[in-house]
């Protein structure tokens, strides 16, 4: 039997390292925000498959892939009239 696949968020603190095993991307994003608000250094995020993730990766997972596409769409208009 295999364990649940977790997102791991780690940060260096003045007295060691804090590690949170998060069950989903939303929780990992919240913990990332907590670490940033506390001013911790060297924050890292690892996905369920062991791949390193960025804050943008987590946001895309939480908000959905359409949210990131909408943010990068350009609106163009034909001004030749």
Beta strands, then each sheet from edge to edge (+ up, - down):
strand 1: 7-13
strand 2: 16-22
strand 3: 41-46
strand 4: 52-53
sheet 1: 2+ 1- 3+ 4-
end
